[in-house]
Amino acid sequence: MRAAFSLVAMLGGIAAAQTGALRPVDAFPVNEDGLAIQRHVEAGKPFTVAGSRGVMPGQQEGTFEAWILPVKLLSHFAIRADVEGYSVPIDLNADAAEIGVFPDHTVITYSHIAFTVKQIMFAQDDAEDGTGAVVMFQIDSTRPMDLTFSFTPEMRPMWPQRSQGVPSAEWVRRQDGGFYVLHTDFPDLAGAVAMPNTQPGILAPYQEKPKFYPLELKLHYDPKRDTNHYFPLLMAMGNTVETATNGMLQGKLERLNAELPQIYAKHAERYRQMGDRLTAIRTPDAGLNDDFGWAEMSIEQLRAKAQPGGEIGLVAGYYSSGDSARPGFGWYFGRDSLYTLYAVNGFGDFGLSRDELEFLMKRQRDDGKIMHEYPQTAAYFDWKDFSYAYAAADSTPLFLTAMLDYVQSSGDVSFLREHREVVEKAWRFETTHDSDGDGIYDNSQGTGWVESWPGGMPHQEVYLALLDQQASVAMSKLARLLGDQATADSAAARGVELAKKIEAEYYDSARQAYAFSRNADGTLDRTATVYPAIAWWNGGEGLAHPGASFRRWASHDFSTDWGLRDVAESDPFYDPISYHQGSVWPLFTGWASVAEYRAGHPLAGYAHLMQNADLTTAQDLGAVTELLSGAFFQPFGRSTSHQLWSSAMVITPALRGLFGIEVDGLSSSLHLDPHLPADWDHAAVDRLHVGGSVCSLEYQREARGLVVKVSTLSGPAVRLASAVKGSRVSADGSSVVFALPAIEVAVPHGLPLPGARTSQMKVLSEVSEAHSLKLELEADAGTVVELTVRRNEAKLGLHVEGGTIVDAAAGRGAGLEKLIVKFPQGTGYQQSAVTLSW
């Protein structure tokens, strides 16, 4: 029988039950040590509270939707207050004043002259099935008042599982108030929502005209009785016939209520331990230090437990679903997670890397292809009926390179051996799907990067060709670790051959640029894109003729003040509000930053790293958004605001670019090529994981040298190495000294105001020679830019062309001076060359 036609609903939706009490909880402290972001509320800006069992995306004014994965339980949560003796009803969401974001919880404070209400939200990771999202309200009022908490009942499984209409609500009456049961048309899906000491609002009887009324929880607050208590919003869900009953749901609510202090304490302790275990950085830039830590937390929060079975996998990100059942990209993606694993390996959560690789390997197609998308509700219907599961071609080469990165970082060769068959199947797929016979893996097996393209989909993208080449190099190394010398040799030879073919087929010497794609007839699509930057992602030599590309990527043609466009502004295909033809993705910004650091363009690499890092506090506090306009500093309206690989692109360029760290866990060694900004005297990387060891690195400037020392905290001793010209490694491998040039320059960073166009300075090139440093810069016409110059030799006859050195800059530190560069008058961007010689 449909729940809406039940006797309970016909009589007004109220049923009686003799149960244990739901009670307010004595207030207990929530952890506010360590990472924290405190801001005034900005209406319309998102927040995300995420865990492996529950998610609450919302807006800073306090409205939110709650998911007990994989079901949206409720949405449009709002609060109204009626204060005794104060005849105006008060919309609390309009009075949202402050938001505080912490790794384990988020707090929104509503402020009024008569009261303060705190909304404390957290999402458990180890909750029992059917719970996971918790909200606690702490109320402080000068007078008694009535609070009405209203929401829309949903009970909508995540896309693409079929959903029914609005659930029917039943109020189960108790001595202390009661709770709502949200019935669906199916006996194996129901939810429950409660708050201690509350009564229901409107419950229209069946006889009434059809009309939607939000559900309400009505609470009378008396400051003499209720001060120093939490009033928790308790939510539970049942997704089997056995767990969707009133009694089972009631039991879950009661356990949550009774154990809330212990549940939160365990939850907070997990985050505290995580912060003590994962890699951290210490630099003179406190904001960057925090942004790095937040990127780790952002990734860790995007674990989700697939139902049934409870496997852990990484979802691509969350954002409010609105009237849909798609909370951003809240399902599992192959390539998103594989790019992210480089960051995960970097900060040392090898367990998460193994979980994710195993999640993907379990879903490998029979012919060896690695999955692209897998929804959280896939167990409840036939996912193979949809076209998305293996739609992308790049997941397969990325799997091979990410597997190597995990093995090299962790030293876990046994994991590789255990999954040898999966790796070999992926390699066979990679090398047997070349539709035109040129030997390069192409788009006939799915999309490379772009999922739509003007004039039709590409036949073979340079992006996918470069990943194929890097996967060949990776497979050579994996095969050698597996003792398969024949495959190691053939894969290595293939990598060399593909590099030659890419140069021959994609490089246009007349334009000094690499084409975007190659058609089946051998003709090229010469759209100017950022995609060739992926050539440096896994190290190696990159491309043979990159100079003009790096100059253009660093220029305003690609580089906005908030990240890189994927298509040049000057290209005919450029569309700043499209998905693939000119928008800004932090992902591309991260690719470019890594490439710039590895190819000798550290000033541009730093600028792009910091654009990503600065985005940490620009929208969804503590996370980096998915994509932004290519014309104005503004995220897309549908940009997934808590995006997995966007946060990863803070960590990977920082560790592998700025700090220049390449981990070899197989030999307990670190290969270094650092690029610290000129205005940093020192820096450190704490708790770096190298195979079975944990160590810390200290970077310190000493005269004309940068000294890096390693301290092994646990496990076998970690040794340092470097191939940088002029570097000196100590005999015991405990330190490296890098020779520094006589003069260095540091560039400023900082995001523009929302809605701004690009106008900041760009570093097009930098050439350091024995007695000179030459910079080619561009900035908006008439701009005056202040750079920082470091003299690494005290007595130096310095001459400047194209700029002016002024008195030593106050607060900059010893050896630091101002360099003022004035750009020509005119229209748009103007270039200026600066030469410092000595």
C-alpha positions in Angstrom: 0.0 0.0 0.0 1.3 3.5 -0.8 2.3 5.4 2.3 0.1 8.3 1.3 -3.0 6.1 1.4 -2.2 4.7 4.8 -4.6 5.1 7.7 -2.0 7.2 9.5 -1.8 9.7 6.7 -5.6 9.8 6.2 -6.0 10.8 9.9 -3.5 13.7 9.6 -0.1 11.9 9.6 0.3 11.4 13.3 1.0 8.1 14.9 1.8 7.3 18.6 4.7 5.3 19.8 6.0 4.4 23.3 9.7 5.0 23.0 12.8 6.2 24.8 13.2 10.0 25.0 15.1 12.2 22.6 16.7 14.9 24.7 18.8 18.0 24.3 22.5 17.2 24.7 24.7 19.0 27.2 26.9 21.3 25.3 30.4 20.0 24.8 33.4 21.8 23.2 34.1 21.4 19.5 37.7 21.4 18.3 38.9 24.8 16.9 42.6 24.2 17.1 44.8 24.1 14.0 43.4 25.0 10.6 40.5 27.5 10.7 38.9 29.9 8.3 36.6 32.6 9.9 34.7 35.0 7.6 31.7 37.2 7.6 28.9 35.5 5.7 28.6 36.2 2.0 25.1 35.3 0.9 25.0 32.9 -2.0 28.5 31.6 -1.5 28.6 27.8 -1.0 29.9 25.6 1.8 30.3 21.9 1.9 30.4 19.6 4.9 31.4 16.2 3.6 32.3 12.7 4.9 32.2 9.2 3.6 28.6 8.6 4.8 27.0 12.0 4.7 27.2 15.3 2.9 25.6 18.8 3.5 26.2 21.3 0.7 24.6 24.7 1.3 25.0 28.4 1.2 26.7 30.6 3.8 23.4 32.1 5.0 22.7 28.7 6.5 20.4 26.9 4.1 21.5 23.4 3.1 20.5 20.0 1.8 21.4 16.8 3.6 22.5 13.6 2.1 22.8 10.3 3.8 24.7 8.7 1.0 23.5 8.0 -1.6 20.1 9.6 -0.8 19.2 13.2 -0.5 17.1 13.2 2.7 16.0 16.9 2.8 16.7 20.3 1.3 15.9 24.0 1.6 16.6 24.0 5.3 15.6 27.3 6.9 15.0 28.8 10.4 12.5 31.4 11.7 12.3 32.8 15.2 9.5 34.4 17.3 10.8 36.0 20.4 8.5 36.5 23.4 7.4 40.2 23.6 8.9 41.0 20.1 6.1 41.0 17.6 8.3 40.8 14.4 9.0 37.2 13.1 12.7 36.9 12.4 14.3 35.1 9.4 17.5 33.7 10.9 19.0 33.0 7.5 18.8 36.7 6.7 20.7 37.3 10.0 23.5 34.8 9.3 26.6 36.8 10.4 29.7 34.5 10.6 31.0 31.3 9.1 33.7 29.2 10.7 35.2 26.3 8.7 37.3 23.7 10.4 38.6 20.3 9.1 36.0 18.4 11.2 33.1 20.8 11.2 31.5 24.0 10.0 29.7 26.6 12.1 27.3 29.3 11.0 26.4 32.0 13.6 23.1 33.8 13.4 23.2 37.1 15.2 20.2 39.2 16.4 19.8 41.7 19.2 17.8 39.2 21.2 19.7 36.0 20.6 22.6 34.2 19.0 22.2 30.8 17.4 25.1 28.6 16.3 24.6 25.9 13.6 27.3 23.3 14.0 27.6 20.7 11.2 29.7 17.7 10.8 29.7 14.5 8.6 30.8 11.3 10.1 33.2 8.9 8.3 32.6 5.8 10.4 28.9 6.1 11.0 26.7 3.0 10.9 24.7 2.5 7.6 21.9 5.0 7.4 23.4 7.9 9.3 26.3 10.3 8.8 25.1 13.9 8.6 24.6 15.8 11.9 23.7 19.4 12.8 23.7 20.8 16.3 22.1 24.0 17.3 23.3 26.0 20.3 21.0 28.8 21.4 21.6 31.8 23.6 18.6 34.1 24.1 17.6 36.9 26.4 14.0 35.8 26.3 12.0 32.7 25.6 11.3 32.2 21.9 9.9 29.8 19.4 12.1 28.5 16.6 10.7 26.9 13.5 13.0 24.7 11.5 11.5 24.1 8.0 12.7 21.9 5.2 11.6 20.1 2.1 11.5 16.3 2.4 13.3 14.6 -0.5 14.3 11.0 -0.2 15.8 11.1 -3.6 18.5 8.6 -4.5 21.5 10.2 -6.3 21.5 10.3 -10.1 20.9 8.2 -12.1 18.8 5.9 -9.9 15.1 6.5 -10.5 13.2 8.6 -7.9 9.6 8.9 -6.9 7.7 12.1 -6.0 7.7 14.0 -2.8 7.7 11.5 0.1 4.7 11.4 2.5 5.5 12.4 6.0 4.3 10.7 9.2 4.8 12.2 12.6 5.6 9.6 15.2 4.4 11.1 18.5 6.5 10.6 21.7 6.3 11.9 25.2 9.1 14.3 24.4 7.7 15.4 21.1 8.3 13.0 18.2 10.0 12.6 14.8 9.1 12.6 11.2 9.3 9.4 9.1 9.6 10.1 5.4 7.9 7.3 3.5 8.5 6.7 -0.2 6.6 4.5 -2.6 9.0 1.7 -1.9 9.2 -0.5 1.2 13.0 -0.5 1.1 13.5 3.3 1.3 12.5 5.6 4.1 14.0 8.4 6.2 13.6 10.0 9.6 14.2 13.5 10.9 14.0 14.6 14.5 15.0 17.3 17.0 14.5 16.9 20.8 11.5 18.7 22.3 10.0 19.7 19.0 6.4 19.4 17.6 5.3 19.1 14.0 4.1 21.9 11.8 1.5 21.5 9.1 0.6 17.9 8.2 -2.1 18.2 5.6 -4.7 15.4 5.8 -5.4 13.3 2.8 -8.8 15.0 2.3 -7.2 18.4 1.7 -6.5 19.8 -1.8 -3.0 18.8 -3.1 -0.5 21.4 -2.1 3.1 21.3 -1.0 3.9 22.4 2.6 7.4 22.3 3.9 7.9 20.1 7.0 8.5 22.0 10.3 10.1 21.2 13.6 8.8 23.7 16.2 10.9 24.2 19.3 10.1 26.3 22.3 13.3 27.6 23.9 13.4 28.8 27.5 16.8 30.3 28.5 16.2 29.4 32.1 15.9 25.7 31.2 17.7 25.2 27.9 20.9 27.3 28.0 24.1 25.3 27.5 22.5 22.6 25.5 22.7 21.4 21.9 19.5 20.7 20.1 20.6 18.2 17.4 18.9 17.8 14.1 19.0 14.0 13.8 18.7 12.3 10.5 18.6 8.6 9.5 17.8 6.6 6.4 16.9 2.9 5.7 17.5 1.4 2.3 16.4 -2.2 2.9 13.0 -3.6 3.8 14.4 -4.4 7.3 16.0 -1.0 8.0 13.2 1.2 6.5 10.7 0.5 9.2 9.7 3.1 11.8 11.2 1.0 14.6 14.6 0.7 13.0 14.7 4.4 12.1 13.7 5.3 15.6 16.5 3.2 17.0 19.1 5.0 14.8 17.8 8.4 15.9 18.0 7.4 19.6 21.5 6.1 19.2 22.6 9.3 17.5 21.0 11.3 20.3 22.4 9.3 23.1 26.0 8.9 21.8 26.4 12.4 20.2 29.3 13.5 22.4 31.2 10.3 21.8 30.4 10.3 18.1 31.8 13.8 17.7 34.8 13.1 19.9 35.8 10.2 17.7 35.1 12.2 14.6 37.3 15.1 15.7 40.1 12.7 16.9 40.3 11.2 13.4 40.9 14.6 11.9 43.4 15.5 14.6 45.4 12.3 13.9 45.2 13.0 10.2 46.7 16.4 10.7 49.5 14.9 12.8 50.2 12.2 10.2 50.1 13.9 6.8 52.7 16.0 5.3 52.8 19.7 6.1 54.8 22.7 4.9 56.3 25.6 6.8 57.1 28.7 4.8 57.2 32.4 5.4 53.8 32.5 3.7 51.3 31.4 6.4 48.5 31.5 3.9 50.2 29.0 1.6 50.9 26.8 4.6 47.2 26.7 5.5 46.1 26.4 1.8 48.3 23.3 1.6 46.7 21.8 4.7 43.2 22.6 3.5 43.9 20.9 0.1 44.7 17.7 2.0 41.5 18.0 4.1 39.5 18.7 1.0 40.7 15.5 -0.7 40.2 13.4 2.4 36.6 14.7 2.8 35.8 13.4 -0.6 36.0 9.7 0.3 32.7 8.0 -0.1 31.6 4.5 0.8 30.0 2.7 -2.1 26.8 0.9 -1.2 26.4 -1.9 -0.6 29.8 -3.3 0.6 31.3 -0.1 2.0 34.3 0.2 -0.4 36.1 3.5 -0.2 36.4 5.6 -3.4 37.1 9.2 -4.2 34.2 11.2 -5.7 35.0 14.2 -7.9 33.3 16.8 -5.7 30.1 18.3 -4.2 27.9 21.3 -4.8 24.2 21.9 -4.0 22.0 19.8 -6.3 19.1 22.3 -6.4 16.0 20.5 -7.7 18.0 17.7 -9.1 19.6 14.5 -7.7 23.1 15.5 -8.8 25.1 17.1 -6.0 27.9 18.5 -8.2 30.0 15.6 -9.4 29.3 13.5 -6.3 30.2 10.2 -7.9 33.3 8.3 -8.7 35.6 9.3 -11.6 38.6 7.5 -12.9 40.7 10.3 -14.3 39.8 12.8 -11.6 41.0 10.5 -8.9 44.1 9.4 -10.8 45.3 12.9 -11.2 44.6 13.4 -7.5 46.6 10.4 -6.4 49.8 12.3 -7.2 48.8 14.7 -4.4 47.7 11.8 -2.1 51.0 10.1 -2.6 52.7 13.4 -2.0 51.2 13.9 1.4 51.6 10.3 2.4 48.1 8.7 2.6 49.2 5.5 0.9 46.2 3.7 2.3 43.9 6.1 0.4 45.9 5.5 -2.8 45.6 1.8 -2.4 41.8 2.0 -1.8 41.3 4.2 -4.8 43.4 2.0 -7.1 41.6 -1.1 -6.0 38.3 0.6 -6.5 39.2 1.3 -10.1 40.8 -2.1 -10.7 37.7 -3.9 -9.5 35.8 -2.1 -12.2 38.2 -2.6 -15.0 36.5 -3.7 -18.2 37.2 -7.2 -19.5 39.4 -5.9 -22.3 41.5 -3.9 -19.9 40.0 -0.4 -20.1 39.9 1.6 -16.8 36.5 3.1 -15.8 35.6 6.7 -16.2 32.4 7.2 -14.1 30.7 5.1 -11.5 27.7 6.6 -9.6 27.1 6.0 -5.9 23.8 4.3 -6.7 25.2 2.0 -9.4 24.5 -1.1 -7.3 20.7 -0.5 -7.6 20.4 -0.7 -11.4 22.4 -1.8 -14.5 25.0 0.9 -15.0 26.1 -0.7 -18.2 22.9 0.5 -19.8 24.4 4.0 -19.7 27.2 5.3 -21.9 29.3 6.9 -19.2 31.1 4.1 -17.5 34.1 3.8 -20.0 33.4 7.0 -22.0 36.9 8.5 -21.5 40.1 7.2 -23.0 42.6 8.8 -20.7 41.8 6.8 -17.6 43.8 3.9 -18.9 47.1 5.6 -19.5 46.6 7.6 -16.3 46.1 4.4 -14.4 49.5 3.1 -15.5 51.3 6.3 -14.6 49.5 6.7 -11.3 50.3 3.1 -10.4 54.0 3.8 -11.0 53.8 7.0 -8.9 52.2 5.0 -6.0 54.8 2.3 -6.2 57.7 4.8 -6.4 56.4 6.9 -3.6 55.4 4.0 -1.2 57.9 1.4 -2.2 55.0 -1.1 -2.2 56.2 -3.5 -5.0 54.0 -6.3 -3.5 50.9 -4.3 -4.3 52.1 -4.1 -7.9 52.8 -7.8 -8.0 49.4 -8.6 -6.5 47.7 -6.7 -9.3 50.0 -7.6 -12.1 47.2 -9.0 -14.3 45.2 -5.8 -14.1 48.3 -3.7 -15.0 49.1 -6.0 -18.0 45.5 -5.9 -19.2 45.5 -2.1 -19.1 48.8 -2.1 -21.1 47.4 -4.5 -23.7 44.4 -2.2 -24.1 46.6 0.8 -24.4 48.8 -0.7 -27.1 46.1 -2.4 -29.2 43.7 0.4 -29.8 45.1 2.6 -32.5 42.5 3.1 -35.2 44.7 4.6 -37.9 47.8 2.6 -37.6 50.2 5.4 -36.6 51.0 3.6 -33.3 49.5 6.3 -31.0 46.5 5.6 -28.7 43.7 7.8 -30.0 40.2 9.0 -29.4 38.5 6.1 -31.1 38.3 4.5 -27.6 36.6 7.5 -25.9 37.2 11.1 -25.3 40.7 12.4 -24.6 40.2 15.6 -22.8 37.4 17.5 -24.5 33.9 16.1 -24.4 32.6 18.5 -27.1 34.4 20.5 -29.7 33.5 23.0 -32.5 33.4 21.3 -35.8 33.3 17.8 -34.4 35.2 15.6 -32.0 38.9 15.2 -32.5 40.4 12.0 -33.9 43.6 12.1 -31.8 44.4 14.8 -29.3 48.0 15.8 -28.4 46.9 15.5 -24.8 46.0 11.8 -25.2 49.1 11.1 -27.3 51.3 12.6 -24.6 49.7 10.5 -21.9 50.2 7.4 -24.2 53.9 8.3 -24.4 54.2 8.7 -20.6 52.2 5.5 -20.0 54.8 3.7 -22.1 57.7 5.0 -20.0 55.7 4.1 -16.8 55.0 0.5 -18.1 58.7 0.0 -18.8 59.5 0.8 -15.2 56.6 -1.3 -13.9 57.5 -4.3 -16.0 61.1 -4.0 -14.8 59.8 -4.2 -11.2 57.8 -7.2 -12.2 60.8 -8.9 -13.6 59.5 -8.8 -17.2 62.5 -7.4 -19.1 61.0 -8.0 -22.5 58.0 -5.8 -21.8 60.2 -3.3 -20.1 62.4 -3.0 -23.2 59.6 -2.9 -25.7 57.6 -0.3 -23.6 60.7 1.9 -23.3 61.3 1.7 -27.0 57.7 2.6 -27.6 58.0 5.6 -25.4 61.0 6.9 -27.4 59.2 6.2 -30.7 56.0 8.0 -29.6 58.0 11.1 -28.5 59.5 11.3 -31.9 56.2 10.8 -33.7 54.5 13.5 -31.5 57.2 16.0 -32.5 57.0 15.1 -36.1 53.2 15.1 -36.3 52.1 17.8 -33.9 54.9 20.5 -34.0 54.4 23.4 -36.4 57.8 25.0 -36.8 56.4 28.0 -38.7 54.0 28.8 -35.8 56.4 27.5 -33.1 53.5 25.7 -31.5 52.0 22.3 -31.0 48.6 21.5 -32.5 45.6 20.6 -30.4 44.7 17.5 -32.4 45.4 15.4 -35.5 42.7 14.3 -38.0 42.5 10.8 -39.5 43.8 12.2 -42.8 46.9 13.7 -41.1 45.7 17.3 -41.1 45.9 19.3 -37.9 43.6 21.3 -35.7 46.0 24.1 -34.7 43.8 25.6 -31.9 46.1 27.2 -29.3 45.5 25.2 -26.1 47.2 24.5 -22.8 47.0 20.7 -23.3 50.7 20.2 -24.4 51.7 21.2 -20.9 50.8 17.7 -19.8 54.1 16.5 -21.4 55.9 17.4 -18.1 53.4 15.8 -15.7 55.4 12.7 -15.1 58.8 14.3 -15.4 61.0 13.3 -18.2 62.2 15.5 -21.0 58.8 16.9 -22.0 58.6 18.4 -25.5 61.5 19.3 -27.7 60.4 22.8 -28.8 58.5 24.3 -25.9 59.9 27.8 -25.7 57.2 29.7 -27.5 54.5 27.6 -25.8 55.7 28.5 -22.3 55.9 32.1 -23.2 52.3 32.1 -24.5 51.0 30.1 -21.5 52.5 32.6 -19.2 51.1 35.6 -21.1 47.6 37.2 -20.7 46.6 35.3 -23.8 46.3 32.2 -21.6 47.0 33.3 -18.0 44.2 35.2 -16.2 44.8 36.6 -12.7 43.0 33.5 -11.3 44.4 30.7 -13.5 44.9 29.3 -17.0 42.4 29.2 -19.8 42.6 26.0 -21.8 42.2 27.9 -25.1 44.0 31.2 -25.9 42.0 34.4 -25.7 43.2 35.2 -29.2 42.0 32.0 -30.7 38.9 32.0 -32.9 37.4 29.2 -30.8 37.8 31.1 -27.6 34.6 31.3 -25.5 35.2 32.3 -21.9 31.9 30.8 -20.6 32.2 27.5 -22.4 33.2 24.2 -20.7 36.1 23.4 -22.9 37.0 26.4 -25.1 38.4 29.1 -22.9 37.2 28.7 -19.3 39.7 28.5 -16.4 40.2 25.2 -14.6 42.6 25.0 -11.6 43.5 21.6 -13.1 45.1 23.2 -16.1 46.7 25.8 -13.9 48.3 23.0 -11.9 49.5 21.2 -15.1 51.1 24.4 -16.3 52.7 25.1 -12.9 54.3 21.7 -12.7 55.5 22.0 -16.3 56.9 25.5 -15.7 58.9 24.5 -12.6 60.3 21.4 -14.4 61.2 23.2 -17.5 63.0 26.2 -15.9 60.3 28.8 -15.6 59.9 29.1 -11.8 58.5 32.6 -11.7 55.5 31.6 -13.9 55.3 28.3 -12.0 55.0 30.2 -8.7 52.4 32.6 -10.1 50.2 29.7 -11.2 50.7 27.7 -8.0 49.6 30.7 -6.0 46.6 31.4 -8.1 45.3 27.9 -7.2 46.3 28.2 -3.6 44.6 31.6 -3.2 41.4 30.1 -4.5 41.2 28.1 -1.3 39.4 31.0 0.5 37.7 32.5 -2.5 34.4 30.5 -2.7 33.8 27.3 -0.8 36.0 28.0 2.1 38.8 25.4 2.4 38.3 23.9 -1.1 39.1 24.9 -4.6 36.4 25.3 -7.2 36.0 23.3 -10.5 36.1 26.1 -13.1 35.8 29.8 -13.6 35.1 32.3 -16.4 37.9 33.0 -18.8 36.9 36.6 -18.9 35.9 37.7 -15.4 37.0 36.5 -11.9 33.8 34.5 -11.2 33.2 30.8 -10.8 30.6 29.2 -13.1 27.1 29.0 -11.6 27.3 25.2 -11.8 31.0 24.9 -10.9 31.4 22.1 -8.4 32.8 24.2 -5.5 34.5 21.5 -3.5 36.4 19.8 -6.4 38.8 16.9 -5.9 41.5 17.5 -8.5 41.3 21.3 -8.1 42.5 21.0 -4.5 45.1 18.4 -5.6 46.6 21.1 -7.9 47.7 23.1 -4.8 49.7 20.1 -3.4 51.4 18.6 -6.5 52.9 21.9 -7.9 54.0 22.9 -4.3 55.8 19.6 -3.5 57.1 18.6 -6.9 57.6 22.1 -8.3 58.4 24.7 -5.7 60.1 22.3 -3.3 61.4 20.2 -6.2 60.8 16.8 -4.5 60.8 13.5 -6.3 60.3 10.6 -4.0 61.9 7.2 -4.5 60.4 5.0 -1.8 62.1 2.0 -3.4 65.5 3.2 -2.4 64.5 5.5 0.5 65.8 8.5 -1.3 64.7 12.0 -2.4 65.8 13.7 -5.6 65.7 17.5 -5.3 65.4 20.5 -7.6 64.0 23.3 -5.4 62.8 26.7 -6.6 62.1 28.7 -3.4 60.9 32.3 -4.0 63.6 34.9 -3.7 62.0 36.5 -0.6 62.0 33.3 1.4 65.0 32.7 3.7 63.9 29.3 4.8 61.1 26.7 4.5 60.4 23.2 5.6 58.5 20.1 4.6 57.4 18.1 7.6 56.4 14.4 7.8 57.3 13.6 4.2 56.5 10.0 3.5 59.2 8.1 1.6 58.4 4.4 1.2 58.4 3.0 4.8 60.1 6.1 6.2 58.9 9.5 7.4 61.3 12.4 7.3 61.4 16.2 7.4 63.3 18.6 5.0 64.7 21.9 6.1 65.6 24.5 3.4 67.8 27.4 4.5 69.6 30.1 2.6 73.3 30.5 3.5 75.3 33.1 1.5 75.3 32.0 -2.1 73.8 28.6 -1.3 70.5 27.0 -0.5 71.1 24.2 2.0 68.6 21.3 2.3 68.9 18.9 5.2 66.9 15.7 5.8 66.0 14.3 9.2 64.6 10.8 9.3 61.8 10.5 11.8 61.0 6.8 11.4 61.9 3.9 9.2 65.1 3.5 7.2 67.4 6.5 6.8 66.3 8.8 3.9 69.1 10.0 1.6 69.2 13.1 -0.6 70.3 13.3 -4.2 70.2 15.9 -7.0 71.0 16.1 -10.7 71.0 19.9 -10.6 74.1 21.4 -12.1 76.4 22.7 -9.4 74.6 20.9 -6.5 76.8 19.3 -3.8 75.5 16.2 -2.0 77.1 15.3 1.4 78.8 11.9 1.6 76.1 10.5 3.8 73.3 11.9 1.7 72.0 14.0 4.7 72.3 17.4 2.9 72.5 19.1 -0.4 73.8 22.5 -1.2 72.5 24.3 -4.3 74.4 27.2 -5.8 72.3 30.3 -6.1 72.6 33.1 -8.6 74.0 36.4 -7.4 70.6 38.1 -8.1 67.0 36.7 -7.7 63.6 38.2 -8.2 60.3 37.5 -6.5 56.9 38.3 -7.9 53.8 39.3 -5.9 50.5 37.3 -5.9 46.9 37.8 -5.0 43.5 37.4 -6.5 41.6 40.4 -8.0 38.2 41.5 -6.8 35.2 39.4 -8.0 34.1 40.4 -11.5 37.5 41.8 -12.5 39.2 41.3 -15.8 42.8 40.2 -16.1 45.3 43.1 -15.5 48.1 41.8 -13.3 51.7 41.4 -14.4 52.9 38.2 -16.2 56.4 36.9 -16.5 56.9 35.8 -20.1 60.4 34.6 -19.7 63.4 34.6 -17.3 67.0 33.9 -18.3 69.6 33.7 -15.7 73.3 33.9 -16.8 76.6 34.3 -15.1 76.4 38.1 -14.7 72.8 38.9 -15.7 69.1 38.2 -15.1 66.8 39.1 -18.0 63.1 39.2 -17.5 60.4 39.8 -20.1 57.3 41.1 -18.4 53.8 42.3 -19.4 51.1 44.1 -17.6 48.1 46.4 -18.1 49.1 49.7 -19.9 50.4 52.3 -17.4 50.7 49.8 -14.5 53.5 50.3 -12.0 54.6 47.0 -10.5 56.8 46.4 -7.4 59.0 43.3 -7.4 61.5 42.1 -4.8 65.2 41.7 -5.6 67.5 39.6 -3.5 71.3 40.2 -3.6 73.0 36.9 -2.7 76.4 38.8 -2.7 76.6 41.8 -0.4 79.2 43.8 -2.5 77.7 43.7 -6.0 77.8 46.4 -8.6 74.2 46.1 -9.8 72.9 47.8 -12.9 69.2 47.8 -14.0 67.7 48.5 -17.4 64.0 48.8 -17.7 63.4 49.3 -14.0 64.5 51.2 -10.9 66.0 49.8 -7.6 64.9 51.9 -4.6 66.0 51.8 -1.0 65.9 48.5 0.8 62.3 47.5 1.5 61.2 47.8 5.0 60.1 44.4 6.4 61.5 42.5 3.5 64.6 41.2 5.3 68.3 41.4 4.8 69.5 41.6 1.2 66.0 42.4 -0.2 65.2 45.5 -2.2 62.4 47.0 -4.3 62.4 46.9 -8.1 59.9 49.2 -9.6 58.8 48.5 -13.2 56.6 51.0 -15.1 54.8 49.7 -18.1 54.2 51.8 -21.2 51.0 53.8 -21.7 48.5 52.5 -24.3 45.7 50.1 -24.5 45.6 46.6 -23.1 48.7 44.6 -22.1 52.1 46.2 -22.7 55.5 44.5 -22.5 58.6 45.6 -20.7 62.1 44.0 -20.7 64.1 44.3 -17.5 67.8 43.4 -17.3 69.7 43.2 -14.0 73.5 42.9 -14.6 76.5 42.9 -12.3 
